[in-house]
Amino acid sequence: MCLYMRQTMFLMKTKWIFFWTACLVGMLSSCLKTEDAIQIELTRNCQIKSFTLSSDSVAELSSVKFTIDQLTGRIFNIDSLPYGTKIEKVYCTLTTASSYDVNSVEVSPYAYPDSTYYLQSLSDSIDFSAPVKFVMHAYDGITTKTYIAQVNIHQIEPDTMIWTEAANPMLPVAIREQKTIKMEQEGDATYLMYVQPTTDEGYQLYQATESDPTHWEPLSLTGLPTEGVCLSQMTYYNKVWYVATEAGTLYRSADGQTWSEVAGAPAIRILLGEIPAGLRQAAVLTAVVEQEGALVYGVMDEAAQWTMGDVVPEHFPASGFSTMSYESMHYQYLMVVAGRSISNQLLNTTWTSRDGLTWAQLGASSKSFSPREGIMMTRYDDQLLLIGGLDADQQGLKDMYSSIDFGLNWTLVDSTLILPEAYAGRGFSSVWVDKQNFVNLFGGKTKRDANDMNQLWRGRINRLIPKE
């Protein structure tokens, strides 16, 4: 009996051992199958999660953000690196979702078309002077994903000013003198060019659009004398254009084509320009007028009433100057730069006034360019540009100066802005900046008594090219 019970108990224990063993085996088998499935899923993921570059010689490279387009396989930086950045040998680091994702990385730099190799790790030195192809191989030995990585670099120097001769000749007639003005209007502005032909046929007028300043069409011109008009001093005031003659007569025109004499105006000897209206002042037209045999400053208000001011000193500019209005401390000013004085001396001075009746010459620090006349001056890239002119030997200049303090100090521009060798130094060009940020130089003379060059030169700083 005892033996029988012992055998029975032994068999029961054995069955339980087999049962629990089977259960354990089943559980292990289930777990292994689950882990195998996860492992297979992981090894099919070979996407690049992040991409960085670094270089000891390009410190800012490590902070450049790269976009990874998983759909197209493109890797690129949206913000281009500075012009001239060297990336022939930089350190590249790739990261993936897991360190077990990628079995190998095949690299093919386009800079070396016949070169393909495998990275020893996810970090290596690579030539990125051309796009680089990465082929990511997963651990399953089947799955791959291809990426093309490109480092974008500015292909032009952003601060360089590119100059081109846009038209030569502009007009079908030979020109002795010209003055180009711009008529602002909705849409495309219009340039009007007044010319005195070498044939002495009287003044002629031509028109071109701001968007296409190389094609000019003739317009009718009435009301001006046939000679003696001081074209270089033509100026804009209160939505009307004004110009004076050598005889001292003042003319006005609202459309630039039909001119009439201004009644009641004094004898105008030098027409200076407009001081615009400001918070503390009304707009006035400024001039040097002759009164009782003396030259005095005079201003005309919007009611065409004239007020006389101080006597003009002999070293004040009388011809060949350039003007520019500006605002400072809530006042509007007009500056007059360079030119030839009343006593016929060549100048390199800057004069300024906020009422047109009293003028002050800026300090000696403004004398940072040589004396000259016929300068071209314009506001461009948050500064004033002074271009060329004619020197004391009546030779055309092509140097350029800039000022950021309204003409108090002038600095010779660096080599990125200079005019090209093909450009002949000149003065008395008309200068306008257009909506495309081109500086347009119309005409000009290589000598004071020479004919106008009948050319158009255009220049623009690369970084000011409008974005489409």
Number of C-alpha atoms within 10 A of each C-alpha: 6 7 8 9 10 11 12 12 12 11 12 12 12 11 12 11 12 12 12 11 12 12 12 12 12 12 12 12 11 12 12 12 12 12 11 12 11 11 15 13 12 18 20 19 22 25 24 22 12 15 18 16 24 19 16 10 12 13 9 12 18 14 10 16 15 19 13 20 13 14 7 10 17 16 22 19 16 13 13 14 17 14 14 11 16 16 20 12 15 20 18 18 16 16 16 16 14 13 9 14 23 26 15 19 21 15 20 19 21 17 14 11 8 8 10 14 10 13 15 10 11 14 14 14 15 19 18 22 19 16 18 20 20 21 18 23 23 22 20 17 12 9 14 18 17 20 21 20 22 17 20 19 18 13 12 12 15 15 14 17 21 17 20 14 14 16 17 13 14 18 18 9 14 17 21 19 25 26 22 23 19 20 18 12 8 5 7 13 15 18 21 22 23 23 23 24 18 14 10 11 10 14 19 19 21 19 19 18 17 21 13 11 19 16 12 18 13 13 15 10 15 15 13 20 12 13 13 13 21 19 19 22 21 19 20 19 19 14 11 12 18 24 26 27 21 14 12 20 17 22 21 22 18 15 12 21 17 13 19 14 16 15 10 10 16 17 19 22 22 24 25 29 26 25 27 21 14 13 8 8 14 13 19 25 24 26 24 26 25 18 15 7 7 10 21 20 22 27 24 19 15 12 7 14 11 16 13 17 17 14 18 18 13 13 16 24 29 21 22 24 28 24 21 20 18 15 14 10 5 10 16 22 21 24 24 23 29 29 27 22 19 17 12 14 18 22 24 20 27 26 20 22 18 22 23 26 19 16 21 12 17 16 12 12 11 20 18 15 18 14 18 28 30 30 29 25 24 19 19 16 11 8 14 19 21 26 24 24 33 27 21 13 9 17 16 25 20 19 17 23 20 22 19 14 11 22 25 18 19 21 16 16 15 11 10 13 19 19 21 13 8 9 12 16 20 28 29 29 29 22 24 23 18 14 12 12 19 20 21 21 22 24 27 32 26 20 21 21 10 12 19 26 22 23 18 22 19 21 21 22 20 15 14 14 12 9 5 3
